[in-house]
Amino acid sequence: MKRYLHIHWKKPGPSEPGHTYSELDSARHEVRKVELYPNGTRGFADSQEEAGGTFLGTLPVPPLDELAGDPAFEAKEIAVEEFQRQWLKRR
């Protein structure tokens, strides 16, 4: 079963994304990802393409409760439709 995450970095640096949208497989590996940067640019990645400095992680994404425990960002599960909206705007 796929899961979809939105991670909002509270204080991103100038070269770090402020928002990350990820599609995860059943083992919590990233399948697709979109990153939004404070300057308005976007990066994205999937198994066939990487753009804007974005790439898929090599390790499984930690559970949501573990992510939520980090004060540097806010993490939540989102609906597939919300992820798809970001994916369609990736270019």
Summary of the structure (lengths in Angstrom):
residues: 91
radius of gyration: 12.2
end to end distance: 26.7
largest distance: 34.5
contacts: 248
relative contact order: 0.26
helix: 15%
strand: 34%
